[in-house]
Amino acid sequence: MTIRPGLSRRAALVGLSTTPALVFATAQAASPEPGTCRLTPKSIEGPFYLDPRLVRSELGEGRPGMPLRLNLRIVEAGACTPIRGARVDVWHADAQGLYSGYEGQGDRRRISTAGQAFLRGTQVSDGAGAVAFETIYPGWYPGRATHVHFKVFMDSRTLVTGQMYFPDEVNEAVYREAAYGNRAFRRDTLNATDVFARSEDPQRLGFCTMMREGGRHLASLTIAVQGR
């Protein structure tokens, strides 16, 4: 399946909790009630999207970080009808805030990851509209809250380009892990001060539901689209 590559940026997620089975409820959970699915807000694509044509669910490629499973569900806005056969791309930064595939990465923008494709991948939604990815918790980079990027396609048409955000409490816990330390600068942006989260998603429809499962965390989000 081939989709023309675009250019996109914004990567991450947020947080982690040390409480064994703590769930953070958000505006739109993974299995919404019928008729409650509000349209997922669009977001700018940014500079770091690429399509490495990797249909895979394992994204980590050995990058250090807290294990994270992304559970996404693609549905029709309003009716919440699951959408089968949607292509879902995700991409995000690693524990040190680096995106794969580009020069000028890192706190001082001196690292090249050209030719690499870590923390990028594609899945196609099943009959329940679901896709899942095994990855690591995204790191932060200056000027942005933690996030993960996603794009949803049907055939060659983009239904939505958006970003997923995570609870600040979880971020704080995750970023105490060694893989996320030793940075040149201090983290400067939370969800409430992120210009894109505030302007594009004031209702927090792109904020995921989180829970902990053993040694990993689960992040779930329903992505409601229109006009398939």
C-alpha positions in Angstrom: 0.0 0.0 0.0 1.6 3.3 -1.1 0.7 6.7 0.1 2.5 9.8 -1.1 4.9 11.0 1.6 4.3 14.3 3.2 6.2 16.3 5.7 5.2 16.3 9.3 6.3 17.2 12.7 5.4 16.8 16.3 6.2 13.8 18.3 5.5 12.5 21.6 3.2 11.5 24.2 3.3 12.3 27.8 3.9 10.6 31.0 3.8 7.5 33.0 2.6 6.6 36.4 4.2 4.6 39.1 0.8 3.5 40.4 0.4 -0.1 39.2 -3.0 0.2 37.5 -3.8 3.9 37.5 -6.1 5.0 34.7 -6.3 8.6 33.5 -9.7 9.3 32.1 -9.9 11.8 29.2 -12.5 13.4 26.9 -12.6 10.5 24.5 -11.8 7.0 25.6 -10.8 4.0 23.4 -14.3 2.5 23.4 -16.8 5.4 23.3 -20.5 5.1 23.8 -22.5 5.2 20.5 -23.2 8.7 19.3 -20.6 10.4 21.5 -17.5 10.6 19.1 -16.5 14.2 18.5 -14.4 15.0 15.5 -10.7 14.7 16.3 -9.0 18.1 15.8 -6.5 18.4 13.0 -3.0 19.6 13.7 -0.1 20.9 11.6 2.0 18.3 10.0 5.3 19.9 10.9 8.7 19.2 9.4 9.4 15.6 10.4 6.9 13.4 8.7 8.2 10.8 6.2 6.8 7.5 4.9 9.5 4.8 5.2 6.9 2.3 3.9 7.2 0.2 7.1 4.0 -1.7 7.8 4.8 -2.9 11.2 3.6 -2.8 14.8 7.1 -2.9 16.5 8.6 0.5 16.3 11.4 0.6 18.9 14.4 -0.7 16.9 16.2 -1.1 20.2 15.9 2.6 21.3 16.1 2.9 25.1 13.0 4.1 26.9 9.9 3.1 28.8 7.9 0.4 26.9 4.6 1.8 25.6 1.7 0.3 23.7 -0.4 2.6 21.6 -4.0 1.5 21.1 -5.8 3.6 18.5 -9.3 3.2 17.2 -10.6 4.8 14.0 -14.3 5.7 13.9 -16.8 7.9 12.2 -17.4 11.1 14.0 -20.9 11.2 15.6 -22.0 7.7 15.1 -18.8 6.1 16.4 -19.0 3.4 13.6 -15.6 1.6 13.4 -13.7 2.1 10.1 -12.1 -0.9 8.6 -9.1 -0.6 6.2 -7.9 2.8 7.3 -4.1 3.3 7.0 -2.7 4.8 10.2 0.8 6.2 10.4 2.5 7.1 13.7 5.8 8.8 14.4 7.4 10.4 17.5 10.6 11.4 19.1 12.9 9.0 21.1 13.8 9.4 24.8 16.2 12.2 24.0 13.8 14.1 21.7 15.3 12.9 18.4 13.2 12.1 15.3 14.5 9.5 12.8 15.2 10.4 9.2 16.4 14.0 9.5 19.5 16.1 10.2 19.5 18.8 12.9 18.2 16.7 15.7 18.9 16.9 19.5 18.9 19.8 22.0 21.7 21.5 20.1 20.5 20.4 16.6 23.8 18.8 15.7 22.7 15.1 15.4 21.8 13.5 12.1 19.4 10.6 12.0 19.2 10.6 8.2 18.5 7.2 6.7 17.0 5.8 9.9 13.4 5.0 10.6 13.1 4.3 14.3 9.7 5.1 16.0 7.8 5.2 12.7 5.3 2.7 11.4 2.0 1.9 9.7 -0.9 -0.4 10.5 -4.3 -0.9 8.8 -7.4 -0.9 11.0 -9.3 -4.1 11.6 -13.1 -4.6 11.7 -13.2 -2.8 15.1 -11.3 0.1 13.6 -8.3 -0.8 15.8 -4.6 -0.6 15.3 -1.8 -1.1 17.9 1.9 -0.2 18.1 4.6 -1.4 20.5 7.0 1.5 21.0 8.7 3.6 23.8 7.4 6.5 25.7 8.3 9.6 23.6 10.8 12.1 25.0 10.4 15.9 24.9 12.1 18.6 22.9 12.3 22.4 23.5 9.1 24.3 22.9 6.7 21.3 22.8 4.8 19.2 25.2 5.2 15.5 24.8 3.2 14.1 21.9 2.9 11.4 19.2 1.9 12.3 15.6 -0.6 10.3 13.6 -2.1 10.4 10.1 -5.1 8.5 9.0 -5.7 7.7 5.3 -8.4 6.1 3.2 -7.0 5.2 -0.2 -4.9 8.2 -1.1 -6.9 10.7 0.9 -5.8 12.0 4.3 -8.7 12.0 6.7 -6.8 13.6 9.6 -3.3 14.6 10.6 -3.2 15.0 14.4 -1.3 14.7 17.6 -1.8 12.7 20.8 -1.0 14.2 24.2 -0.4 12.6 27.6 -1.1 13.6 31.2 1.6 15.8 32.7 1.6 13.6 35.9 2.7 10.6 33.8 5.3 12.6 31.9 6.9 13.6 35.2 7.2 10.0 36.4 8.5 8.7 33.1 11.2 11.4 32.7 12.8 10.3 35.9 14.0 7.3 34.1 17.7 7.3 33.1 17.0 7.0 29.4 15.3 10.4 29.5 18.0 12.3 31.4 21.3 13.9 30.6 19.9 16.7 28.5 21.5 20.0 27.5 18.4 22.0 28.5 15.6 21.7 31.0 12.1 20.8 29.8 10.3 24.0 29.2 6.7 23.1 28.0 3.8 21.4 29.6 0.4 20.7 28.1 -1.1 23.9 29.4 1.7 26.0 27.8 2.0 24.2 24.5 0.9 26.6 21.8 -0.5 23.8 19.5 -2.3 21.8 22.3 -3.9 25.0 23.5 -4.9 26.4 20.1 -5.7 23.3 18.1 -7.2 21.0 20.8 -8.7 23.2 23.6 -11.2 20.4 24.4 -8.4 17.9 24.8 -9.9 15.4 22.4 -6.4 14.3 21.5 -5.4 13.5 25.1 -5.2 9.7 25.6 -6.4 7.4 28.3 -3.5 5.8 30.1 -3.0 2.8 32.4 -0.1 0.8 33.6 0.3 -2.9 32.9 3.3 -4.6 34.5 6.5 -3.1 33.2 4.8 -1.1 30.4 2.2 1.6 29.9 -0.8 1.6 27.7 -2.1 4.7 25.9 -5.5 4.5 24.2 -7.2 7.1 21.9 -10.3 7.0 19.7 -9.7 9.1 16.5 -13.0 10.3 15.1 -12.9 11.2 11.4 -15.4 12.5 8.8 -16.0 11.9 5.1 -14.4 8.6 4.4 
